Amino acid sequence: MRKIKTVLFFVSMLTVLSFKSINAEDFSFTASEVAKHNTESNCYVIFDGNVYDLTTYLKLHDRYLDIRDWCGTDMTEAFQTKDGTNRDHKSSSYALLENYRIGKLSTVKATNTAIPSQEQENPAATIIVTQAVENKVDISTSPVETKNPYVFLPLVLITGLLYWGWYALTKRGYKSKLFTLPVFNLFWNSVLLITLIPSFFFGVLMIMQYSIPALNDIDFNFIYWHVEGSIIMGTVALCHFINRIKQYFFQAKFIGSPQS
């Protein structure tokens, strides 16, 4: 059974080390592609070099500010000024917006020969064409990189090392209350409880934000702490399960055995 524990532990660590998140930076859209999604039932927008799908959010937005006209356009200025009212959105609204990001803006400036005569009259006009149609060397401008704010691997490794390091010292039988199974279990069960309560509470608030838009004005990044707390809670839960794998199989065997 100890071999099973060891194998499961290393498998979990290898899974963590090989973890690669698929994020919106892996997809790109041109402005002309975004412009095609310009209806209430199919609404893409551009904001600060990134592309967002607001289709499901339109009906949840504050009814005092109709943003349906933003569909298919670059809404950067309109968003930062609340459609010309010179009032920017709060940081919580920026965080909420990231939930709808589907990619980045990829643009290619066409040569003068490709510009229609009507647009040649306007030197400021920029023609956006898809790379597939151009079939030329990629000369797209580099969009603004959005830094991933979340910490995954360090949290998992630090939590895992603390758990298994403490457990190893406990098993060696040091004459100290700190290195006893009751203290060990009390501490990590407390960590599970401490991370569970805010994660659950923040998750409920994020769900309620769709029905109560005013909650978006709370200046606190619920999404960030919900994710970070869930990572710690999940790591401890996985370690706890591996640590108790023997009892798990024993209970499963007992339940599955015929009763005398």
C-alpha positions as CSV (number, residue, x, y, z in Angstrom):
1,M,0.0,0.0,0.0
2,R,2.9,2.3,0.6
3,K,4.0,1.8,-3.0
4,I,0.5,2.9,-4.1
5,K,0.8,6.1,-2.1
6,T,4.2,6.8,-3.6
7,V,3.0,6.2,-7.1
8,L,0.0,8.4,-6.7
9,F,2.1,11.2,-5.1
10,F,4.5,11.3,-8.0
11,V,1.7,11.0,-10.6
12,S,0.0,14.1,-9.0
13,M,3.3,16.0,-9.0
14,L,4.0,15.1,-12.6
15,T,0.5,16.3,-13.5
16,V,1.2,19.6,-11.9
17,L,4.6,20.0,-13.5
18,S,3.2,19.2,-16.9
19,F,0.2,21.5,-16.4
20,K,-0.3,24.1,-19.2
21,S,-3.4,26.2,-19.2
22,I,-5.2,27.0,-22.4
23,N,-6.1,30.7,-22.3
24,A,-7.5,33.3,-24.5
25,E,-4.0,34.4,-25.7
26,D,-4.0,31.2,-27.9
27,F,-6.7,32.7,-30.2
28,S,-6.6,35.8,-32.4
29,F,-9.2,37.8,-34.3
30,T,-9.0,40.7,-36.7
31,A,-11.1,43.8,-36.4
32,S,-13.0,42.8,-39.5
33,E,-13.9,39.4,-38.0
34,V,-15.1,41.1,-34.8
35,A,-17.2,43.5,-36.8
36,K,-19.2,40.6,-38.1
37,H,-20.4,39.8,-34.6
38,N,-22.4,43.0,-34.2
39,T,-25.8,41.9,-33.0
40,E,-27.4,41.4,-29.5
41,S,-27.4,37.6,-30.1
42,N,-23.8,37.5,-31.3
43,C,-21.8,40.3,-29.7
44,Y,-18.0,40.5,-29.9
45,V,-16.1,43.6,-28.8
46,I,-12.5,44.8,-28.8
47,F,-11.0,46.3,-25.6
48,D,-7.3,47.3,-25.2
49,G,-6.0,44.9,-27.8
50,N,-8.1,41.9,-26.7
51,V,-11.4,40.4,-28.0
52,Y,-14.4,39.7,-25.7
53,D,-17.7,37.8,-26.3
54,L,-20.4,39.8,-24.4
55,T,-23.3,37.9,-25.9
56,T,-24.4,36.3,-22.6
57,Y,-23.7,39.3,-20.5
58,L,-25.7,42.0,-22.5
59,K,-29.0,41.3,-20.8
60,L,-27.2,41.3,-17.4
61,H,-25.6,44.7,-17.8
62,D,-26.8,47.7,-15.9
63,R,-30.1,48.7,-17.6
64,Y,-29.2,52.4,-17.3
65,L,-26.4,52.0,-19.8
66,D,-27.3,50.3,-23.0
67,I,-24.1,48.8,-24.5
68,R,-25.6,47.0,-27.4
69,D,-24.2,49.6,-29.8
70,W,-20.7,48.5,-28.7
71,C,-21.1,45.1,-30.4
72,G,-18.7,44.6,-33.3
73,T,-16.6,47.7,-32.3
74,D,-13.6,48.7,-30.3
75,M,-15.2,49.7,-27.1
76,T,-12.0,50.8,-25.3
77,E,-12.8,54.5,-25.1
78,A,-16.5,54.0,-24.5
79,F,-15.8,51.5,-21.6
80,Q,-13.2,53.8,-20.0
81,T,-15.6,56.8,-20.2
82,K,-18.9,55.0,-19.7
83,D,-20.0,56.0,-23.2
84,G,-18.9,59.6,-23.0
85,T,-19.9,60.4,-19.4
86,N,-16.2,60.8,-18.4
87,R,-16.6,58.2,-15.6
88,D,-14.4,55.1,-15.7
89,H,-15.6,51.6,-14.6
90,K,-14.3,50.3,-11.3
91,S,-11.6,47.7,-11.0
92,S,-14.2,45.0,-10.2
93,S,-15.7,45.7,-13.6
94,Y,-12.4,45.2,-15.3
95,A,-12.0,41.9,-13.5
96,L,-15.5,40.9,-14.5
97,L,-14.7,41.7,-18.1
98,E,-11.8,39.3,-18.2
99,N,-14.4,36.4,-17.8
100,Y,-15.5,37.1,-21.3
101,R,-12.1,37.4,-23.0
102,I,-11.9,34.9,-25.9
103,G,-8.7,36.1,-27.6
104,K,-6.4,38.9,-28.8
105,L,-6.6,41.3,-31.6
106,S,-4.5,40.5,-34.6
107,T,-4.2,43.1,-37.3
108,V,-2.4,43.4,-40.6
109,K,-2.1,46.7,-42.4
110,A,-2.7,46.3,-46.1
111,T,-0.5,47.9,-48.8
112,N,-1.6,51.0,-50.7
113,T,-2.5,48.9,-53.7
114,A,-5.0,47.0,-51.6
115,I,-6.8,50.1,-50.3
116,P,-10.1,51.0,-52.2
117,S,-10.2,54.5,-53.7
118,Q,-12.8,55.7,-51.2
119,E,-10.5,54.8,-48.3
120,Q,-7.4,56.2,-50.0
121,E,-8.9,59.6,-49.7
122,N,-8.7,59.3,-45.9
123,P,-5.0,58.8,-44.9
124,A,-6.1,57.9,-41.4
125,A,-8.1,54.9,-42.6
126,T,-6.6,51.5,-41.6
127,I,-7.6,48.4,-43.5
128,I,-7.8,45.3,-41.5
129,V,-7.6,42.0,-43.4
130,T,-7.3,38.4,-42.3
131,Q,-3.9,36.7,-42.6
132,A,-5.5,33.7,-44.3
133,V,-6.8,35.9,-47.1
134,E,-3.6,37.8,-47.5
135,N,-1.5,34.6,-47.4
136,K,1.6,36.7,-46.8
137,V,4.3,36.9,-44.2
138,D,2.9,37.7,-40.8
139,I,3.4,41.4,-40.2
140,S,0.7,41.8,-37.6
141,T,1.3,44.3,-34.9
142,S,1.9,42.9,-31.4
143,P,-1.2,43.3,-29.2
144,V,-0.9,44.4,-25.6
145,E,0.0,41.3,-23.6
146,T,-2.4,40.5,-20.7
147,K,-0.4,39.1,-17.8
148,N,-1.9,36.1,-16.1
149,P,-2.5,37.3,-12.5
150,Y,-3.0,33.8,-11.1
151,V,-0.3,31.8,-9.3
152,F,-0.7,28.0,-9.8
153,L,2.6,26.0,-9.7
154,P,4.3,27.8,-6.7
155,L,1.1,27.4,-4.6
156,V,0.8,23.7,-5.3
157,L,4.5,23.0,-4.8
158,I,4.8,25.0,-1.6
159,T,1.6,23.5,-0.1
160,G,2.5,20.0,-1.2
161,L,6.1,20.3,0.3
162,L,4.8,21.7,3.6
163,Y,2.2,18.9,3.8
164,W,4.4,15.9,3.0
165,G,7.5,17.4,4.8
166,W,5.5,17.8,8.0
167,Y,4.0,14.4,7.6
168,A,7.4,12.8,7.2
169,L,8.7,14.5,10.3
170,T,5.6,13.3,12.2
171,K,6.1,9.7,11.1
172,R,9.6,9.8,12.5
173,G,8.2,10.2,16.0
174,Y,9.9,13.3,17.2
175,K,9.2,14.1,20.9
176,S,7.3,17.2,20.2
177,K,3.6,18.0,20.2
178,L,4.1,19.8,16.9
179,F,5.0,16.6,15.1
180,T,2.1,14.4,16.2
181,L,-0.8,13.2,14.0
182,P,-3.5,15.1,16.0
183,V,-1.7,18.4,15.6
184,F,-0.9,17.6,11.9
185,N,-4.5,16.7,11.1
186,L,-5.9,19.7,13.0
187,F,-3.7,22.1,11.1
188,W,-4.5,20.8,7.6
189,N,-8.2,20.4,8.4
190,S,-8.2,24.0,9.5
191,V,-6.5,25.0,6.3
192,L,-9.3,23.2,4.3
193,L,-11.9,25.0,6.4
194,I,-10.3,28.4,6.1
195,T,-10.0,28.2,2.3
196,L,-13.4,26.6,1.8
197,I,-15.4,29.3,3.5
198,P,-14.2,32.3,1.4
199,S,-14.0,30.3,-1.8
200,F,-17.7,29.3,-1.4
201,F,-18.7,32.8,-0.3
202,F,-16.8,34.5,-3.2
203,G,-18.3,31.9,-5.7
204,V,-21.8,32.8,-4.5
205,L,-21.1,36.5,-4.9
206,M,-19.8,36.1,-8.4
207,I,-23.0,34.2,-9.3
208,M,-25.1,36.9,-7.7
209,Q,-23.3,39.6,-9.7
210,Y,-25.2,38.5,-12.8
211,S,-28.6,39.1,-11.1
212,I,-27.5,42.1,-9.0
213,P,-25.1,44.3,-11.2
214,A,-24.6,46.7,-8.3
215,L,-22.4,44.0,-6.7
216,N,-19.8,44.6,-9.5
217,D,-19.1,48.0,-7.9
218,I,-17.6,46.3,-4.8
219,D,-13.9,47.2,-5.0
220,F,-12.6,43.7,-4.2
221,N,-11.2,41.1,-6.6
222,F,-13.4,38.2,-5.7
223,I,-12.3,36.2,-8.8
224,Y,-8.6,36.3,-7.9
225,W,-9.0,35.1,-4.3
226,H,-11.7,32.6,-5.2
227,V,-9.2,30.9,-7.6
228,E,-6.2,31.2,-5.4
229,G,-8.0,29.8,-2.4
230,S,-9.4,26.9,-4.4
231,I,-5.9,25.9,-5.6
232,I,-4.7,25.6,-2.0
233,M,-7.8,23.8,-0.9
234,G,-7.6,21.4,-3.8
235,T,-3.9,20.7,-3.2
236,V,-4.5,19.9,0.5
237,A,-7.6,17.8,-0.3
238,L,-5.6,15.8,-2.9
239,C,-2.7,15.2,-0.4
240,H,-5.2,14.2,2.3
241,F,-6.7,11.6,-0.1
242,I,-3.4,10.2,-1.1
243,N,-2.4,10.0,2.6
244,R,-5.6,8.1,3.4
245,I,-5.7,5.9,0.3
246,K,-5.2,2.7,2.4
247,Q,-8.3,3.5,4.5
248,Y,-10.2,4.4,1.3
249,F,-9.6,1.0,-0.3
250,F,-10.3,-0.8,3.0
251,Q,-13.7,1.0,3.3
252,A,-14.5,0.3,-0.3
253,K,-13.6,-3.4,0.2
254,F,-15.6,-3.6,3.4
255,I,-18.7,-2.1,1.7
256,G,-18.4,-4.3,-1.3
257,S,-17.9,-7.5,0.8
258,P,-21.0,-9.8,1.5
259,Q,-22.4,-9.2,5.0
260,S,-22.4,-12.2,7.3
